[in-house]
Amino acid sequence: MRCVSWLLLGTCLLVPGPAVQGAPGQCPSLCHCHGDLQHVICDNVGIKKIPRVSEVTRLLNLQRNNLGNIPTGAFSESKGLISLHMQQCQLREINSQAFKGLKKLVYLYLSNNEISTVKPGAFEDLTELTYLHLDGNQISELAKGLFSPMINLFILQLNDNKLRELRPGTFAGARDLRWLHMSGNELTALHPGSLDDVENLAMLHLDRNKMSTYPSAAMSKLRVVEELQLGRNPMRTIPDNAFQSFGRYMEKLHLDNMGLEKFSNGAFTGVTALKSLHLDNNKLKSLPRSLELGTITNLTLSNNPWSCTCLLAPLRRWMDSSRNRPDAVCASPPQQKGKQVRESATLAGCRVKAQKGRKSARD
């Protein structure tokens, strides 16, 4: 007997040793089976083709084998599968109808392979699929409507691929998608309309890409984004109304390590619930008036050339009233250079203008 971890439920299954080769009604050779074939574990056992398993099998773990490809009909006798693990299987291509018949599949793990091509129709029949992991591959393009069968898709992992752009229709049909991870690709553009089909996204990770301008048009239909990561994209500016369509919901925003030089004054218009903001390792000298600091509990500002004039007075006042006193060093004017913003006597003496919505006589 040995213990096999089933990650989906966080449980440990006790399974018997390798069984003999057999038909779909028997445990495949070299694999370990449990629960009358409900769980078939073939992790790192040296198989080179997908074994036949019965319709009663719910979980099939094939990770760390050299499978190369997925022949059409490979799962024709596995119609009861709920969870399929094919990480690190040296897969190079996902053919059309590769998963045909898997109408009950909820979890599909294809991470850390060598997949460069996902053909149209590859995900046909996956109407119950909720979690799809394609991270750590070589995918450079996503066909229009590729995810359209996945009407229940909730989490899509596409981190660390070779994607260069997103076009309209890429996510057509996947209207329930809530978490979209595309960190570490080669994205230079999100075309207008490319995210229109997934307007209910709550988490969007676009960090470690190559976008030099903020994709305002592509983001304008998003309504309820709670976490947005854009760090490590070479953007110099963030425009007016960048986050307005989802500003009432956004709680976490990562804009670190971008070479960011400035915000347009209205960049944070409509942002009212922000709790965590990361601006470290940029070229920022000031913050825009539209940024409401009152809701923020986690703020990082280090390694920016802050100009400690009265434009930063709202930040100094926030620091005085907050337990979070982030590292922020003045780079100018000369008499302030090297001082912490939170210790600047000049900033302490500035008057802070009324926030938008509380207009003063001068506004």
Summary of the structure (lengths in Angstrom):
residues: 363
radius of gyration: 25.5
end to end distance: 75.3
largest distance: 85.5
contacts: 1170
relative contact order: 0.06
helix: 9%
strand: 19%
